[in-house]
Amino acid sequence: MITRITMDPPLAAVSRLAVLAACAGALMSTAHAQHAHGAHEHGVAHLSVAIEGPELVIELSTPLDNLVGFEHAPATAAQRAALADAEARLGQGAELFVLPAAAGCVLAGTVLESPWPRQAGKEQPADHDHDHDHDHDHDHDHDHDHDHGAGAREGHADLIATYRFECARPAALDALRVELFDAFPRLRELRAVRAAEGGQGAAVLKPGAAVLSL
C-alpha cells in the first residue's frame, strides 16, 4: 500500500468526514471542537469514526510525541528514520483498525497529515502501486480545522491520519478493534467518538481495552 504524506488533506476526504459527522449528529462535531481547542496531552490521542451506508471513515489525531518521542522537526538520521517508520506503520490501516470479517470492509484510501511531510500528494487508492514525486501548487498557509501547523509553531506538533473503508455488508459493523497501542507503546489513552445512522457514542480506549462498539 502506498500512502501519500501531505500537509493539506484532500478536500474531498475532509469534506466527506465532515458531512458524515453532520448527518450522524452533533456528537462528533463537538468532539472535534473540544480537541481543536483543548490541551495537547502526551500519551493521549483522539479517534473519530463515522459510518454512512457502505462507507466508514476513521480519523486519528495524535501528538507526534506519541509516535516518535519528539515533536520538533527531525534533526538527525535516527529521528528521520523514526518518523518514516511511524508513517509506514500508520499506512497499515487495515492492521491498525480491525473490522468484523463479516462486514467485508476494504481499505480504500489513506491520508496522513504530517507537520514535516517527506512528500506532497493526494489521496491514493489502497492498491496504488507506484510512488511518483509530483510538484503540486498548494497554499499551505490556509486555515483548516486541525491547524496542526500552528501547533508545530507553538512547540507542539500533531499528526492526523484519515482512513476510508468501503464495506460490502455494513450491517455487520458492530465493533472496531484498535491495534494502535501495540504499534505505538507511548500511547496510553484513546478518546473515541462514533457516529452512524443508528446513533452516536463515545468511549475511552486503553491498552487491554481497545474495542470500540459501533
C-alpha positions, 0 to 999 in steps of 0.5 A: 500500500502506498500512502501519500504524506501531505500537509493539506488533506484532500478536500474531498476526504475532509469534506466527506468526514465532515458531512458524515459527522453532520448527518450522524449528529452533533456528537462528533462535531463537538468532539472535534471542537473540544480537541481543536481547542483543548490541551495537547496531552502526551500519551493521549490521542483522539479517534473519530469514526463515522459510518454512512451506508457502505462507507466508514471513515476513521480519523486519528489525531495524535501528538507526534510525541506519541509516535516518535518521542519528539515533536520538533522537526527531525534533526538527525538520521535516527529521528528521520528514520523514526518518523518514516517508520511511524508513517509506514506503520500508520499506512497499515490501516487495515492492521491498525483498525480491525473490522468484523470479517463479516462486514467485508470492509476494504481499505480504500484510501489513506491520508496522513497529515504530517507537520514535516511531510517527506512528500506532497500528494493526494489521496491514493487508492489502497492498491496504488502501486507506484510512488511518483514525486509530483510538484503540486501548487498548494497554499499551505498557509490556509486555515483548516480545522486541525491547524496542526501547523500552528501547533508545530509553531507553538512547540507542539506538533500533531499528526492526523491520519484519515482512513476510508473503508468501503464495506460490502455488508455494513450491517455487520459493523458492530465493533472496531478493534484498535491495534494502535497501542501495540504499534505505538507503546507511548500511547496510553489513552484513546478518546473515541467518538462514533457516529452512524445512522443508528446513533452516536457514542463515545468511549475511552480506549486503553491498552487491554481495552481497545474495542470500540462498539459501533 
